[in-house]
């Protein structure tokens, strides 16, 4: 069986990068993190891109790189939480690989992101309210895009990766049968 392309989607703090790394190693896939790749190519961090170009500029860069990276073979890509905002991003993710939504609740996000200073959309007076609003807007978009949903609450990343690997394997096998 050829190696799949796997795309991890989900909100900030759902564990896409950490779980994705474990999962890629386990499945023999090349790991990329979309934000880290944007930062590497721009030579500045995401926060600086937001400061200079606004969210709109960041989304354009995000789309261009997503379009490029989702064509690579044997890839596991951890996307940014807002990658699903554009309909064309959702379509290309869904068409080009297996999309796994790491689903998590806002309480868990708050705990994991407590000290975060680098995510521009999180720098709000009331983080909880911001995350709840984002979840309300975006959960339907994650749902539209995902082939698989894996619950990431209260599970350490390694265990999470094992859980996701099992689900992905089952999904790929069922696709071969049908
Ligand atoms: C964003 C999530 C971030 C990053 C940027 C915007 C979002 O990625 O792309 O700060 O819109 O939710 P992570 O989900 O990896 O934190």
Boltz pocket constraint, residues with backbone or C-beta under 6 A from the ligand:
constraints:
  - pocket:
      binder: B
      contacts: [[A, 10], [A, 11], [A, 12], [A, 13], [A, 16], [A, 35], [A, 46], [A, 79], [A, 80], [A, 81], [A, 82], [A, 83], [A, 118], [A, 119], [A, 120], [A, 121]]
      max_distance: 6.0
